[in-house]
């Protein structure tokens, strides 16, 4: 659809031209039915070459080191997080490994344990036997782990699962009475004990539970280990003033292994102070602060804990040695032999340029739309592997779309808009009438600035000269090679009465095309004509008429007597339109 351009003066013209930005840039269509493909270089002459067999363009020989400085495509280290965590914030780790273990609420001690509960000393059990003999006992498991049943004797119950209590009691009774007897056994309740939890926990004190509960249950009731001060690797269980067991939670966090311990009334759990911490960030799966057992941790252990990604090639270690800042740059392999101390920061990075690049092919082409090539490949060399239909493809107008160029264009537009905005709000007025005019203009220009900031340039890079010869520029990863489709029309836009597409004819001049578009507006004239080729090349002083597929743009004539801010707006509009290619 052709945009409607209206002739207006000053900033009114700016708003009319701003309507052009509401449309998206035209997509490159692949064209209609294709004939027999003719592979070869997309230059002024289609060289007959062997068809492409695959979409990978890698040389058979080994890569050789190039002399010179690094380029924008391969300079500097990069850090890529794991695929499962795309929103990870860059920088050193802030979470202590294992802190999430105590993020949930404390478990409540249930009076009716589950079938997997192991009966311990002090638990209340009910057993009844009838038939050949009758006996009944309701009581607690004694210190020896037995329950005394009249006429039968003591029965060993401690250490039995609650779900196996019926079977165990029935087996013991039938060992004495072989005649028909019936047994019913049930666990009535568990014995409550008090365990003291102290040290570096959030809520130290006496916690009530059962003897068969784990150290994690009691730590949860105490609020968990304080991640800023407490240790996850040095937790002591004391009984009678002696340490009877030391608990390291890392085996549980990594492999689910937790040593079972039978607690008794009056036991004490002591969380010792936090040991040395080592921070790990960058290309790793486990981005945490890891506690060091003792004063130092070998790099081998840190690698096992942090799980570096396959892309990690090098490591930057920062810390303090002998009271002074210390750093080291090494490989992942060498890190295994380096001792790490308290407050060290280890950053895994990818510091090796990729050996291949990914290039997309758009427009009128035949074959794959994505090519993987050696990073040193040039545009003309790559085009030798692209097949086209010569009757459909405009091989003399190939151009590149490069993301880095688009970013530069966007930055330039934003800087220009900032400068225009400062000029708008700092301009002075000598009279009240001029001030009113400037106020009205300021409202219009502010609306334009707001909309212009949303423009996304396409990053077009002109790689073909006026004669259609290819410039063998070095390609970058992410480039898109666009092969325009042949066109038989000329688009006339800008300061003309009726912008439209006109069928190209060799005998028509610039004046003829403008005349068929209704002539110039009040701001247009023949001295401000620009021709844009399909390749992106701009011709500001055309000596001949446009070619098929060109855009003939009538630029506005800037009145030197107009306000400077209005002239700046008009200039900025056309600069923005050219970078975003929205004249269509």
C-alpha positions as CSV (number, residue, x, y, z in Angstrom):
1,X,0.0,0.0,0.0
2,X,1.4,3.4,-0.9
3,X,1.6,6.0,2.0
4,X,-0.1,9.3,1.4
5,X,2.2,12.3,1.5
6,X,0.7,15.7,2.1
7,X,2.5,19.0,1.4
8,X,2.7,21.1,4.6
9,X,5.0,23.7,5.8
10,X,7.4,23.7,8.8
11,X,6.5,21.1,11.5
12,X,3.1,20.3,9.9
13,X,5.1,18.7,7.2
14,X,7.1,16.8,9.8
15,X,3.9,15.2,11.2
16,X,2.7,14.3,7.7
17,X,6.0,12.5,7.0
18,X,5.9,10.9,10.4
19,X,2.9,8.9,9.2
20,X,5.4,7.0,7.0
21,X,6.9,5.4,10.1
22,X,3.7,3.6,11.0
23,X,4.3,1.0,8.3
24,X,6.8,-1.8,8.6
25,X,9.6,-2.3,6.2
26,X,8.7,-4.5,3.2
27,X,9.6,-8.1,3.5
28,X,11.7,-9.7,0.7
29,X,9.4,-12.0,-1.1
30,X,10.9,-15.2,-2.6
31,X,9.0,-14.6,-5.9
32,X,6.7,-16.8,-8.0
33,X,7.4,-20.2,-9.7
34,X,11.1,-20.8,-10.3
35,X,12.7,-22.2,-13.4
36,X,15.8,-24.4,-13.5
37,X,18.2,-23.0,-10.9
38,X,21.5,-21.6,-12.1
39,X,24.1,-21.7,-9.3
40,X,27.0,-19.4,-9.2
41,X,28.3,-16.1,-7.9
42,X,25.7,-13.4,-7.6
43,X,27.6,-10.7,-9.5
44,X,27.3,-9.1,-12.9
45,X,27.9,-12.5,-14.5
46,X,26.5,-15.8,-13.2
47,X,29.5,-18.2,-13.3
48,X,28.6,-21.8,-13.9
49,X,29.6,-23.7,-10.9
50,X,28.9,-27.1,-9.3
51,X,25.6,-27.1,-7.3
52,X,25.8,-26.8,-3.6
53,X,25.4,-30.2,-1.9
54,X,25.0,-29.1,1.7
55,X,24.5,-25.9,3.7
56,X,27.8,-26.1,5.5
57,X,30.8,-24.3,3.9
58,X,33.8,-25.5,5.9
59,X,37.2,-25.9,4.3
60,X,38.8,-29.4,4.3
61,X,42.2,-28.1,5.6
62,X,43.0,-27.1,9.2
63,X,42.4,-23.6,10.4
64,X,45.4,-21.3,10.4
65,X,46.1,-18.4,12.8
66,X,45.7,-15.0,11.2
67,X,48.0,-12.1,11.8
68,X,46.6,-8.8,13.0
69,X,44.3,-7.5,15.7
70,X,41.0,-8.9,16.8
71,X,37.8,-7.8,15.1
72,X,34.4,-6.9,16.4
73,X,33.2,-10.4,15.4
74,X,35.6,-12.2,17.6
75,X,37.2,-9.8,20.1
76,X,36.8,-10.3,23.8
77,X,35.5,-13.0,26.1
78,X,31.8,-13.8,26.4
79,X,29.7,-15.4,29.1
80,X,26.7,-17.5,28.2
81,X,24.5,-19.0,31.0
82,X,22.8,-22.4,30.9
83,X,19.9,-22.9,28.6
84,X,17.6,-23.7,31.5
85,X,18.2,-20.3,33.1
86,X,18.0,-17.6,30.4
87,X,17.2,-14.8,32.9
88,X,20.3,-15.2,35.1
89,X,21.8,-11.9,36.1
90,X,25.5,-11.5,35.2
91,X,28.1,-11.0,37.9
92,X,29.2,-12.7,41.1
93,X,26.9,-15.2,42.9
94,X,24.8,-13.9,45.7
95,X,23.1,-17.1,47.0
96,X,24.8,-19.5,49.3
97,X,24.7,-23.1,48.1
98,X,22.1,-24.9,50.2
99,X,20.3,-21.9,51.5
100,X,17.1,-22.9,49.6
101,X,17.0,-26.0,51.7
102,X,15.5,-24.0,54.6
103,X,13.2,-21.8,52.5
104,X,10.1,-23.9,53.3
105,X,8.2,-24.0,56.6
106,X,9.1,-26.3,59.5
107,X,7.5,-29.7,59.5
108,X,4.9,-30.4,62.3
109,X,5.5,-33.4,64.5
110,X,2.5,-35.7,63.8
111,X,0.9,-37.9,66.5
112,X,0.1,-40.6,63.9
113,X,3.3,-41.3,62.0
114,X,3.3,-42.8,58.5
115,X,3.9,-46.5,57.8
116,X,7.6,-45.9,57.2
117,X,8.1,-44.5,60.7
118,X,10.6,-46.6,62.7
119,X,9.4,-47.3,66.3
120,X,11.7,-46.1,69.0
121,X,12.1,-46.1,72.7
122,X,9.2,-44.4,74.5
123,X,6.6,-44.9,71.7
124,X,3.2,-46.1,72.9
125,X,2.0,-49.4,71.4
126,X,-1.2,-51.4,71.8
127,X,-1.1,-55.2,71.4
128,X,-4.1,-57.7,71.9
129,X,-4.0,-61.4,71.5
130,X,-7.1,-63.7,71.6
131,X,-8.0,-67.3,70.7
132,X,-6.1,-70.1,72.3
133,X,-4.7,-67.5,74.7
134,X,-5.8,-64.0,75.6
135,X,-3.4,-61.2,76.4
136,X,-3.4,-57.5,76.1
137,X,-0.8,-54.8,76.7
138,X,-0.9,-51.0,76.2
139,X,2.3,-49.3,77.1
140,X,5.6,-47.7,76.0
141,X,8.6,-49.4,74.5
142,X,11.1,-49.7,77.3
143,X,14.8,-48.7,77.3
144,X,15.7,-52.1,75.8
145,X,13.3,-51.7,72.9
146,X,10.8,-54.2,74.2
147,X,7.1,-54.3,75.0
148,X,6.1,-56.8,77.7
149,X,3.0,-58.9,76.8
150,X,1.4,-60.9,79.7
151,X,1.5,-64.7,79.2
152,X,3.9,-64.2,76.3
153,X,6.8,-62.1,77.6
154,X,8.9,-59.3,76.1
155,X,8.6,-58.7,72.4
156,X,11.3,-56.7,70.5
157,X,9.6,-53.8,68.8
158,X,12.2,-50.9,68.6
159,X,13.6,-50.5,65.1
160,X,10.4,-51.9,63.5
161,X,8.6,-49.9,60.9
162,X,5.1,-48.9,61.9
163,X,3.7,-50.6,58.9
164,X,5.4,-53.9,59.9
165,X,4.3,-53.9,63.6
166,X,1.3,-56.3,63.0
167,X,3.5,-58.8,61.2
168,X,6.4,-58.7,63.7
169,X,4.1,-59.2,66.8
170,X,2.1,-62.0,65.1
171,X,5.3,-63.8,64.2
172,X,6.6,-63.6,67.8
173,X,3.3,-64.8,69.3
174,X,3.1,-67.8,66.9
175,X,6.5,-68.9,67.9
176,X,5.1,-69.7,71.4
177,X,1.5,-70.6,70.6
178,X,1.2,-72.7,67.5
179,X,-2.6,-73.1,67.9
180,X,-5.1,-70.8,66.3
181,X,-4.5,-67.3,67.8
182,X,-5.5,-63.8,66.5
183,X,-3.3,-60.7,67.0
184,X,-4.0,-57.0,66.7
185,X,-1.1,-54.5,67.1
186,X,-1.1,-50.8,66.5
187,X,1.1,-47.8,67.2
188,X,-0.8,-45.4,69.4
189,X,1.7,-42.5,69.5
190,X,5.3,-41.5,69.3
191,X,7.5,-40.4,72.1
192,X,8.2,-36.7,72.2
193,X,11.7,-35.5,73.0
194,X,13.4,-32.1,73.3
195,X,16.5,-31.4,71.2
196,X,18.4,-28.1,71.6
197,X,19.4,-26.4,68.4
198,X,21.9,-23.6,68.8
199,X,24.8,-21.9,67.0
200,X,24.4,-19.9,63.8
201,X,20.7,-20.6,63.2
202,X,17.9,-18.1,62.8
203,X,15.8,-19.2,65.9
204,X,18.0,-21.1,68.4
205,X,16.3,-22.9,71.3
206,X,14.7,-26.2,72.3
207,X,12.8,-28.0,69.5
208,X,10.3,-30.8,70.1
209,X,10.2,-33.8,67.9
210,X,10.8,-37.5,67.8
211,X,14.0,-39.6,68.1
212,X,13.8,-40.9,64.5
213,X,13.5,-37.5,62.8
214,X,16.6,-36.2,60.9
215,X,18.8,-33.3,61.7
216,X,17.2,-31.4,58.9
217,X,13.8,-31.5,60.6
218,X,15.2,-30.0,63.8
219,X,17.2,-27.4,61.8
220,X,14.0,-26.4,59.9
221,X,12.1,-25.9,63.2
222,X,14.9,-23.6,64.3
223,X,14.6,-21.5,61.1
224,X,17.5,-23.2,59.3
225,X,21.1,-22.3,59.0
226,X,21.8,-18.6,58.8
227,X,23.3,-18.4,55.3
228,X,25.3,-15.2,56.2
229,X,27.0,-16.7,59.3
230,X,26.3,-20.4,59.7
231,X,28.1,-23.4,58.2
232,X,26.4,-26.0,56.0
233,X,29.4,-28.3,56.3
234,X,30.3,-28.3,60.0
235,X,27.2,-29.2,62.1
236,X,27.8,-31.1,65.4
237,X,25.4,-33.3,67.3
238,X,26.4,-33.4,71.0
239,X,25.3,-35.7,73.8
240,X,26.5,-35.3,77.3
241,X,28.9,-32.6,76.3
242,X,30.7,-34.7,73.7
243,X,30.4,-34.5,69.9
244,X,29.0,-37.8,68.8
245,X,28.5,-37.0,65.1
246,X,29.5,-34.2,62.6
247,X,27.1,-33.5,59.7
248,X,28.0,-32.2,56.3
249,X,24.9,-31.2,54.3
250,X,26.7,-31.1,50.9
251,X,26.5,-34.9,50.3
252,X,22.7,-34.6,50.8
253,X,22.4,-31.5,48.6
254,X,24.4,-33.1,45.8
255,X,23.6,-36.8,46.1
256,X,20.8,-37.2,48.6
257,X,23.0,-38.9,51.2
258,X,22.2,-38.1,54.9
259,X,23.5,-40.1,57.8
260,X,20.7,-41.4,60.0
261,X,20.9,-40.6,63.7
262,X,18.7,-41.7,66.6
263,X,18.1,-38.6,68.8
264,X,17.5,-38.7,72.5
265,X,16.1,-36.3,75.1
266,X,18.6,-33.5,75.7
267,X,20.7,-33.9,72.6
268,X,22.2,-30.6,71.2
269,X,22.7,-29.6,67.5
270,X,25.3,-27.0,67.1
271,X,25.7,-25.1,63.8
272,X,29.3,-23.8,63.7
273,X,30.4,-20.6,62.1
274,X,30.6,-20.3,58.4
275,X,33.8,-21.5,56.8
276,X,35.6,-19.9,53.8
277,X,33.4,-19.0,50.8
278,X,34.3,-19.1,47.1
279,X,32.0,-17.4,44.6
280,X,31.4,-19.0,41.2
281,X,29.7,-17.2,38.2
282,X,29.7,-17.1,34.5
283,X,29.4,-20.2,32.2
284,X,28.4,-22.6,35.0
285,X,25.2,-24.4,35.9
286,X,25.6,-23.9,39.7
287,X,26.0,-20.1,40.2
288,X,26.5,-20.1,44.0
289,X,28.7,-19.2,47.0
290,X,30.3,-22.5,47.9
291,X,31.7,-23.2,51.4
292,X,35.2,-24.4,51.7
293,X,36.0,-27.2,54.1
294,X,38.9,-25.9,56.0
295,X,41.0,-23.0,54.7
296,X,41.4,-23.9,51.1
297,X,39.5,-25.8,48.4
298,X,41.2,-27.3,45.3
299,X,40.0,-26.2,42.0
300,X,39.1,-29.8,41.2
301,X,36.4,-29.8,43.9
302,X,35.1,-26.5,42.8
303,X,34.7,-27.7,39.3
304,X,32.7,-30.7,40.5
305,X,30.4,-28.4,42.6
306,X,29.9,-25.7,40.0
307,X,29.4,-27.9,36.9
308,X,30.9,-25.6,34.2
309,X,29.2,-25.5,30.8
310,X,30.8,-27.1,27.7
311,X,31.5,-23.6,26.4
312,X,33.7,-22.6,29.3
313,X,37.3,-22.4,28.2
314,X,39.0,-20.1,30.6
315,X,38.7,-18.9,34.2
316,X,39.4,-15.6,35.9
317,X,40.2,-16.0,39.7
318,X,40.2,-12.9,41.9
319,X,40.9,-12.7,45.6
320,X,43.4,-11.7,48.3
321,X,46.8,-13.2,48.9
322,X,49.1,-12.0,51.7
323,X,46.9,-9.0,52.4
324,X,47.0,-7.7,48.8
325,X,44.6,-8.1,45.8
326,X,45.4,-11.0,43.7
327,X,44.1,-12.3,40.4
328,X,44.9,-15.0,37.9
329,X,43.8,-15.9,34.4
330,X,44.0,-19.6,33.5
331,X,42.3,-22.4,31.7
332,X,39.7,-24.8,33.1
333,X,42.2,-27.6,33.1
334,X,44.8,-25.6,35.0
335,X,42.2,-24.5,37.6
336,X,42.0,-28.1,38.9
337,X,45.5,-27.6,40.5
338,X,45.0,-24.1,42.0
339,X,44.1,-23.8,45.7
340,X,41.2,-21.4,46.3
341,X,40.8,-19.4,49.5
342,X,38.2,-17.5,51.4
343,X,36.3,-14.7,49.4
344,X,37.8,-15.8,46.0
345,X,35.7,-15.1,43.0
346,X,35.9,-17.6,40.1
347,X,34.4,-16.6,36.8
348,X,34.1,-19.1,34.0
349,X,34.2,-17.5,30.5
350,X,34.3,-18.4,26.9
351,X,37.5,-16.8,25.6
352,X,37.9,-18.5,22.2
353,X,36.6,-17.1,18.9
354,X,34.1,-19.4,17.2
355,X,35.5,-21.2,14.1
356,X,32.3,-20.8,12.1
357,X,29.6,-18.2,11.5
358,X,26.0,-18.4,10.7
359,X,24.7,-16.5,7.7
360,X,21.1,-16.3,6.6
361,X,20.0,-16.0,3.0
362,X,16.8,-14.1,2.2
363,X,15.0,-12.9,-0.9
364,X,15.0,-14.6,-4.3
365,X,17.2,-17.6,-3.8
366,X,17.1,-21.4,-4.3
367,X,18.3,-23.8,-1.7
368,X,18.9,-23.5,2.1
369,X,18.2,-20.3,3.9
370,X,21.0,-20.8,6.5
371,X,24.7,-21.4,5.7
372,X,27.4,-22.3,8.2
373,X,30.7,-21.1,7.0
374,X,34.3,-20.5,8.1
375,X,34.7,-17.3,10.0
376,X,37.1,-15.9,7.5
377,X,34.7,-16.3,4.5
378,X,34.0,-13.3,2.3
379,X,30.7,-12.3,0.8
380,X,31.7,-13.0,-2.8
381,X,33.1,-16.4,-1.8
382,X,29.9,-17.3,0.0
383,X,27.7,-16.2,-2.9
384,X,29.4,-18.8,-5.0
385,X,27.4,-21.4,-3.0
386,X,24.0,-19.7,-3.5
387,X,21.8,-20.8,-6.3
388,X,19.4,-18.4,-7.9
389,X,17.0,-18.1,-10.8
390,X,18.6,-15.4,-13.1
391,X,15.2,-14.4,-14.4
392,X,13.8,-13.7,-10.9
393,X,16.8,-12.5,-8.8
394,X,18.4,-9.0,-9.1
395,X,22.0,-10.3,-8.6
396,X,23.5,-6.8,-9.1
397,X,21.7,-5.4,-6.0
398,X,22.7,-7.8,-3.2
399,X,23.0,-6.2,0.2
400,X,23.6,-7.2,3.8
401,X,21.6,-6.7,7.0
402,X,24.0,-6.6,9.9
403,X,22.7,-6.3,13.5
404,X,25.7,-4.3,14.7
405,X,25.0,-1.7,12.0
406,X,21.4,-1.5,13.1
407,X,22.5,-0.8,16.6
408,X,24.8,2.0,15.5
409,X,22.0,3.5,13.4
410,X,19.6,3.3,16.4
411,X,22.2,5.0,18.6
412,X,22.7,7.8,16.1
413,X,19.0,8.4,15.8
414,X,18.6,8.5,19.6
415,X,21.5,11.0,19.9
416,X,20.0,13.2,17.2
417,X,16.6,13.1,19.0
418,X,18.2,14.0,22.3
419,X,19.9,16.9,20.7
420,X,16.7,18.1,19.0
421,X,14.9,17.8,22.3
422,X,17.5,19.9,24.1
423,X,17.3,22.5,21.4
424,X,13.5,22.5,21.6
425,X,13.3,23.2,25.3
426,X,16.2,25.7,25.5
427,X,15.2,28.0,22.6
428,X,14.4,31.6,23.5
429,X,11.7,33.8,22.1
430,X,12.0,37.6,21.6
431,X,8.3,38.3,21.5
432,X,5.0,36.9,22.9
433,X,3.9,35.9,19.4
434,X,7.1,34.0,18.7
435,X,6.7,32.2,22.1
436,X,3.2,31.1,21.2
437,X,4.4,29.8,17.8
438,X,7.3,27.9,19.5
439,X,4.9,26.4,22.0
440,X,2.7,25.1,19.2
441,X,5.7,23.7,17.4
442,X,7.1,22.2,20.6
443,X,3.9,20.1,21.0
444,X,4.1,18.8,17.4
445,X,7.8,18.1,17.6
446,X,7.4,16.3,20.9
447,X,4.9,13.9,19.4
448,X,7.3,13.3,16.5
449,X,10.2,12.6,18.9
450,X,8.1,10.1,20.9
451,X,7.2,8.2,17.7
452,X,10.7,8.4,16.2
453,X,12.2,6.7,19.2
454,X,10.3,3.6,18.3
455,X,11.9,3.3,14.9
456,X,14.0,0.2,14.5
457,X,16.7,0.6,11.7
458,X,17.3,-2.4,9.6
459,X,21.1,-2.2,9.5
460,X,21.5,-2.2,5.7
461,X,25.1,-2.5,4.5
462,X,25.7,-1.6,0.8
463,X,28.0,-4.2,-0.7
464,X,27.4,-3.6,-4.5
465,X,28.7,-0.7,-6.5
466,X,26.9,1.1,-9.2
467,X,27.9,-1.5,-11.8
468,X,26.7,-4.4,-9.7
469,X,30.1,-5.7,-8.7
470,X,30.4,-7.5,-5.3
471,X,32.6,-6.1,-2.6
472,X,34.3,-9.0,-0.9
473,X,33.7,-7.9,2.6
474,X,34.3,-10.3,5.5
475,X,31.1,-11.7,6.8
476,X,30.1,-11.6,10.5
477,X,28.0,-14.0,12.6
478,X,24.3,-13.2,12.3
479,X,24.6,-11.4,8.9
480,X,21.7,-11.7,6.5
481,X,22.4,-11.7,2.8
482,X,19.4,-10.3,0.9
483,X,19.0,-11.0,-2.8
484,X,16.3,-8.6,-4.1
485,X,13.7,-9.8,-6.6
486,X,13.8,-8.1,-10.0
487,X,11.3,-5.3,-10.3
488,X,10.0,-3.4,-13.3
489,X,8.6,-0.4,-11.5
490,X,10.0,2.8,-10.0
491,X,8.6,4.1,-6.7
492,X,8.2,7.9,-6.7
493,X,7.9,9.2,-3.1
494,X,8.6,12.3,-1.1
495,X,7.6,15.8,-2.0
496,X,5.3,14.8,-4.9
497,X,1.5,15.2,-5.1
498,X,0.6,11.5,-5.5
499,X,3.4,9.1,-4.5
500,X,3.0,5.9,-6.4
501,X,4.8,3.1,-8.3
502,X,5.3,3.8,-12.0
503,X,6.2,1.2,-14.6
504,X,9.9,1.7,-15.7
505,X,10.6,2.7,-19.3
506,X,14.0,3.4,-20.7
507,X,13.0,6.7,-22.4
508,X,11.6,8.4,-19.3
509,X,13.5,11.0,-17.4
510,X,13.3,12.1,-13.8
511,X,10.9,14.9,-14.8
512,X,8.7,12.4,-16.5
513,X,8.4,10.2,-13.4
514,X,7.7,13.2,-11.2
515,X,5.1,14.4,-13.7
516,X,3.3,11.1,-13.6
517,X,3.2,11.3,-9.8
518,X,1.3,14.7,-10.0
519,X,4.3,17.0,-10.0
520,X,6.1,18.5,-7.1
521,X,4.5,19.9,-4.0
522,X,5.3,23.5,-2.8
523,X,8.4,22.2,-1.0
524,X,9.8,20.0,-3.8
525,X,11.9,20.9,-6.8
526,X,14.1,19.2,-9.3
527,X,17.4,20.1,-7.5
528,X,16.5,18.0,-4.4
529,X,16.1,14.6,-6.0
530,X,17.6,11.4,-4.6
531,X,17.6,7.9,-6.1
532,X,17.9,4.9,-3.9
533,X,19.0,1.6,-5.6
534,X,17.6,-1.7,-4.4
535,X,21.1,-2.4,-3.0
536,X,20.8,0.6,-0.7
537,X,23.1,2.9,-2.7
538,X,22.1,6.5,-2.7
539,X,22.5,8.8,-5.8
540,X,22.0,12.4,-4.7
541,X,22.8,14.1,-8.1
542,X,21.3,11.8,-10.7
543,X,22.5,12.5,-14.3
544,X,20.3,9.8,-15.8
545,X,16.9,8.4,-15.1
546,X,16.2,5.7,-12.5
547,X,16.7,2.0,-13.1
548,X,14.1,-0.7,-12.7
549,X,13.4,-1.2,-9.0
550,X,14.8,2.2,-7.9
551,X,13.1,4.6,-5.6
552,X,12.9,8.2,-6.7
553,X,12.6,10.4,-3.7
554,X,11.9,14.2,-3.8
555,X,13.5,15.7,-0.8
556,X,12.0,18.8,0.8
557,X,13.4,22.2,0.1
558,X,14.5,23.8,3.3
559,X,13.6,27.4,3.6
560,X,16.6,29.3,5.1
561,X,14.2,31.8,6.7
562,X,12.3,29.1,8.6
563,X,12.9,28.4,12.2
564,X,16.1,26.4,12.8
565,X,14.2,23.8,14.8
566,X,11.8,23.1,11.9
567,X,14.7,22.6,9.5
568,X,16.3,20.2,12.0
569,X,13.1,18.2,12.2
570,X,12.8,17.9,8.4
571,X,16.5,16.7,8.1
572,X,16.0,14.2,11.0
573,X,12.8,12.8,9.4
574,X,14.6,11.9,6.2
575,X,17.7,10.5,8.0
576,X,15.5,8.3,10.1
577,X,13.5,7.2,7.1
578,X,16.5,6.2,5.2
579,X,18.0,4.1,8.0
580,X,14.7,2.3,8.7
581,X,13.7,2.1,5.0
582,X,10.1,3.1,5.4
583,X,9.5,5.2,2.3
584,X,7.5,2.3,0.9
